[in-house]
Amino acid sequence: MREPSCSVKQMPDKPADPSDKTNLRRQPSQERSRRRFAAIVDGAAHVFAEVGFEAATTEAIAAQAQTSIGSVYQFFPSKLAIFEAVAAHCLSRSRLLVTDLFSTWNAERSWVELVDAAIDGMWAYHRSDPAVRAILRNLHLYGTFAKADQALMQEFIDHTRDILLSKSRGLSRARAKLLATMVVNVISALLLVCEREDEKQARKMIAETKVLLRRYLEAERVFIS
């Protein structure tokens, strides 16, 4: 899965949004059921991350969520439906991060700071949210949420393109789109590789990638700030 969301801010403590989920048996409508739904999704993320999709059981998910197996089946018809909810939760939080970054970014701050914020924020998110680890451990199930993930990647690319255009002189829209595509995909690939490394090595790779992207963008010779 490619996941290039970004922010240096604290991850918003937002429960899983049932409106994002597909293939649910029942939509939670009251606050109590919404909390239980969120607890199940969070519990499932921990279980899928720890043991993988095949070894995970609905009993283990219910235990992790501190609820009954009956409560799990009130919402989800299958284990795959639970995994899809975890993936949707992950994509939703990624969108929140990127929306937060681009909606509050000061136009007078440099594009270099923006790139650094993107990498640092998403790395912090990867380390803090078990839903990310659940997805990365079970990439063989990527097809179940590929369309949504690819659409989200395109949103990130479009946001980045607009920033590059606002920070440049003489850069065409087509060229900005290509640069944005490269930046977003480099960050995404970095995060995937860092998941396989220890923290010390991951931090070194993150620092080198920041240098790589700065030099790549500076080579365009179009940036004002």
LINLINBEL-V648578 format. One line per field, one symbol per residue. ss: DSSP state (A for helix, B for strand, O for the rest). phi: phi as a letter, one per 30 degrees, with the letter a starting at -180 (. if undefined). psi: psi as a letter, one per 20 degrees, with the letter a starting at -180 (. if undefined). Layout:
ss: ???
phi: ???
psi: ???
This chain:
ss: OOOOOOOOOOOOOOOOOAAAOOOBOOOOOOAAAAAAAAAAAAAAAAAAAAAOOOOOOAAAAAAAOOOOAAAAAAABOOAAAAAAAAAAAAAAAAAAAAAAAAAAOOOOOOAAAAAAAAAAAAAAAAAAOAAAAAAAAOAAAAAAOAAAAAAAAAAAAAAAAAAAAAOBOOOOAAAAAAAAAAAAAAAAAAAAAAOOOOAAAAAAAAAAAAAAAAAAAAOOOOBOO
phi: .cbcdaacdddddcdecdddcchddbddccedddddedddddddedddddciddddbddddddddhbcddddddccdadddddddddddddddddddddddddcdddddddddddddddddddddedccddddddddbddceedbeddddddededddddedddddcbbidddddddddddddddddddedddddccddddddddddddddeddddddddhbddb
psi: ppnlrpqirpppmprpoiiiqrkqhppphrgghgggghhgggghggghhgirggiqqhghggghilaqhhhgihhpirhhhgghhgghgghghgggggggghhjpphiqqhghggghgggghggghhhohhghgghhliijhhhjgghghhhghggggggghgghhjrojpqhghhgggggggghggghghgghhirrgghghghgghhggghghghhihkiph.
